[in-house]
Amino acid sequence: MMFTLEEAIRKRILNLIEERNLTINKVSTSSGLPHTTLLSFMNKETHNPRIATLLHICEAFGISLKEFFDDKLFKDVRDE
């Protein structure tokens, strides 16, 4: 299945949340991001998170940006 980059990022975050039995609130707390920042992106109210925001999210999951993007979801992403 082909996703936009934004959709793939959202799906990857949701997959990691599910795999680690976390919540959006726990991820935002662990990442140091305001809850509303992550929630707004996940609810499609904001688009295309900054790379620094993704870095904080990755830190909450204990993975690198490389590990985050090293997923089949990003194999065939398309532009909006």
Buried (B, 14 or more C-beta within 10 A) or exposed (E): EEBBBBBBBBBBBEEBBEEEEBEBEEBBBBBEBEEEBBBBBBEEEBEEBEEEBBBBBBBBBEEEEEEBBEEEBBEEBEEE
